[in-house]
Amino acid sequence: MTVDRIGHVEPIPPNKRSGRSESAGGSDKADTISLSTQAMEQAEKYQVIELIKSSPDLDEARIVELRQKLDNPSYMKDAIDKTADNILSRWFA
């Protein structure tokens, strides 16, 4: 079966625009959207909940270890001295 054309149809050139105008209604104003404070608060709560859900579980043993290190004055002194040495070595290198 063959289908013959009915009349001649020319393709639209790529640079030719259709007869539609750029803005509907003839207004040059940009569209705007505003959210209520309640909607913004709910969005913020949602983001916090998602952040909490995606965060890794806490390692209680590691927390106890870090608290003990921070309570130990010699650990803090050693850490500060080591940090100061690193800064000076990079500064004068």
Secondary structure, 3 states (H helix, E strand, C coil): CCCCCCCCCCCCCCCCCCCCCCCHHHCCCCCCCCCCHHHHHHHHHHHHHHHHHHCCCCCHHHHHHHHHHHHCHHHHHHHHHHHHHHHHHHHCC
